[in-house]
């Protein structure tokens, strides 16, 4: 099983980014997964997740701004991030909850 994130970058406050997490070796449809992030010097933080039944849930800090969705045909989970804030800066990881596999992460920097 391999997970690969992409889509990170530098964005100004108030901007948007869409992260992707592509899986190989298993199907997202058969697993629950979550997005996490880690800022320098801080512990890893749960951002949100999606269940096998496509039910999504979000951390209080991201609810209303972030949206997780699944493209089953592409075996890809997306994290749409809107109205980004400097405190959203960090390395974002996707993790398959049922297997424990996670990707290498993609850097998101929100700065003017």
C-alpha positions as CSV (number, residue, x, y, z in Angstrom):
1,X,0.0,0.0,0.0
2,X,1.3,3.4,-0.9
3,X,-0.2,6.8,-0.4
4,X,1.1,9.9,-2.2
5,X,0.1,13.5,-1.4
6,X,0.4,16.4,-3.7
7,X,-0.9,19.9,-4.1
8,X,0.8,21.8,-1.4
9,X,2.5,25.2,-1.9
10,X,2.7,28.8,-0.8
11,X,-0.5,30.7,-0.6
12,X,-1.6,34.1,0.8
13,X,-4.0,34.3,3.7
14,X,-7.5,33.9,2.4
15,X,-6.4,31.8,-0.5
16,X,-7.2,28.2,-1.4
17,X,-5.4,25.0,-2.1
18,X,-6.6,21.5,-3.0
19,X,-4.5,18.6,-1.7
20,X,-4.7,15.2,-3.3
21,X,-3.9,11.8,-1.8
22,X,-3.6,8.9,-4.3
23,X,-3.6,5.3,-3.1
24,X,-2.1,2.3,-4.7
25,X,-2.5,-1.3,-3.5
26,X,-5.8,-0.7,-1.9
27,X,-9.1,1.2,-2.4
28,X,-10.1,4.2,-0.4
29,X,-13.6,3.0,-0.8
30,X,-12.7,0.0,1.4
31,X,-11.0,2.1,4.1
32,X,-11.5,5.1,6.4
33,X,-8.9,7.8,6.0
34,X,-7.9,11.0,7.7
35,X,-5.8,14.1,7.0
36,X,-3.4,15.3,9.6
37,X,-1.0,18.2,9.7
38,X,2.1,19.1,11.6
39,X,3.6,22.5,12.1
40,X,7.3,23.0,13.1
41,X,7.7,22.3,16.8
42,X,4.1,21.2,17.3
43,X,2.4,17.9,17.6
44,X,0.6,16.3,14.7
45,X,-3.0,17.5,14.5
46,X,-6.0,15.8,13.0
47,X,-7.6,17.9,10.3
48,X,-10.5,15.8,9.2
49,X,-11.5,12.4,7.9
50,X,-13.9,10.4,5.7
51,X,-15.4,7.1,6.5
52,X,-16.1,4.1,4.3
53,X,-19.7,5.4,4.1
54,X,-18.4,8.8,2.8
55,X,-19.3,10.5,6.1
56,X,-16.9,13.3,6.8
57,X,-15.9,15.0,10.0
58,X,-13.6,17.9,10.7
59,X,-11.6,19.4,13.5
60,X,-13.1,22.5,14.9
61,X,-10.3,24.6,13.5
62,X,-11.0,23.5,9.9
63,X,-14.8,22.9,9.9
64,X,-16.5,25.2,7.4
65,X,-13.3,26.0,5.5
66,X,-12.0,22.5,4.6
67,X,-13.8,19.8,2.6
68,X,-12.8,16.2,2.1
69,X,-14.1,14.3,-0.8
70,X,-13.4,11.0,-2.6
71,X,-13.1,10.3,-6.3
72,X,-13.6,6.6,-6.3
73,X,-12.7,6.2,-10.0
74,X,-9.3,7.9,-9.5
75,X,-8.8,6.3,-6.0
76,X,-8.0,9.7,-4.8
77,X,-9.1,11.7,-1.7
78,X,-9.0,15.4,-1.9
79,X,-8.7,18.1,0.8
80,X,-10.1,21.4,-0.4
81,X,-8.9,24.2,1.8
82,X,-10.5,27.6,1.6
83,X,-9.9,30.8,3.5
84,X,-6.5,29.6,4.6
85,X,-4.9,31.2,7.6
86,X,-1.3,31.4,8.7
87,X,-2.0,28.8,11.4
88,X,-2.9,26.3,8.7
89,X,0.8,26.1,7.8
90,X,2.3,22.7,8.1
91,X,3.1,19.4,6.5
92,X,-0.2,17.7,5.5
93,X,-0.4,13.9,5.6
94,X,-3.1,11.5,4.5
95,X,-3.4,8.3,6.6
96,X,-5.4,5.2,6.0
97,X,-7.0,4.5,9.4
98,X,-7.7,0.8,8.9
99,X,-4.2,-0.1,7.8
100,X,-2.1,2.6,9.4
101,X,-0.4,3.5,6.1
102,X,0.4,7.2,5.5
103,X,2.0,9.3,2.8
104,X,5.2,11.3,2.9
105,X,3.3,14.6,3.3
106,X,3.0,17.8,1.3
107,X,4.0,21.3,2.6
108,X,1.4,24.0,2.9
109,X,2.6,27.5,3.8
110,X,0.2,30.3,4.3
111,X,2.0,33.6,4.3
112,X,1.8,37.1,2.9
